[in-house]
């Protein structure tokens, strides 16, 4: 059975979740996602019994409000989505923009869920005033309400009474992390900040982020970081400093859709970094088939 995913999100790690879960230690207290987005790793961890307690955080407060309703009041969001989805029929384009305007005025979670199900590439875009400004995908109606219902109920069953939800700066979530937790980091700023062509909800300073990682190292908090990657020989993102002592693993994310459009046969590899204390906790040779001294290996 496929993992449930009620929140479609560009860049979601849903398809890579099984590879990332292989890097988990055998025993830890909580899984913490400071940049949760679609919370794909949290959902996978609950589904495969990797953790019993979870912390979901995202600076995008309407998104965490949506997560709160999905997890704790599933029937409410199921009915709201059903009604909104059926309301579009016969006037899909104008209806989408009416819902987008209503969301920007009210921040209601059911409006956001519909927009995510209908917008181009499930890609969140905000203007400089903080308004959702992504266009609709005219080719589809968005996730069918019955399929959405099933995924929402399954996620609620997995996470209810086990999950803390926050909408604060990632540094505050770092402060709550303990050595017996595991932190999974998927920051949205590699190519998605102010200089990347659009705004996400909040932007992160690279230097501040590196300092925060050093503090996690000093406090012996284990973490996994999805950070950059490459397509063919092209490297994406700013390289992390060696002083962090991270172990890098590349995961084959499949054919590059952009390269395919250009008739090039190139694959995208996502870079995943393991903190020093995490490497001490897991058998890296068993996980990757290599010894610890190897800093970069590929999962096929």
Protein Blocks (a to p, Z undefined) as FASTA:
>chain_A
ZZddfbgcehiaklmmmmmmmmpcfbdfbdcdfblmnommmmmmmmnopafbdcdddfbl
mlmmmmmmmmmmmmlmmmmmmmmmmmmgoplmmmmmmmmmmmmmnopaklmmmmmmmmgh
hiacddfkopafbdcdfkbgbjafklmmmmmmmmmmmmgopaccddddfklmmmmpcfkb
ccddddfkgopamknopacediadfklmmmmmmmmmmnopacdddfbdcehjbcgdjddd
fklopacddddebjafklmmnopacdddddddddfklmmmpcfklmnopafklmbdcdZZ
